[in-house]
Amino acid sequence: MSERKPITIRFRFNQDTGQIEQFLIDDGDRAAPEEYHNKIARAIAGRLFRRPEIEDVGIAVPLTPEPTPEPTPEPIADSR
């Protein structure tokens, strides 16, 4: 039996509305197959929410931000 890393759960709760705005599950195993990540997310979210909307952010969130290209100045038009 392989030993898995601990699962971390973080969430953002809006005190004004009583809604959980963001709920993140990190299974801590970057080398695990995608099916494992999905199974963990469904198991935890299914116990906490009636109809969980699961979104995979592991690939969508870049580890380092993309550099913003410097703007190139446009030539000033002669209005004479």
ABEGO torsion letter per residue (X at the ends): XBBBBBBBBBBBBBAAAGBBABBBBBAGBAABBAAAAAAAAAAAAAAABABBBBBBAAAABBABBBBBBBBBBBBBBBAX
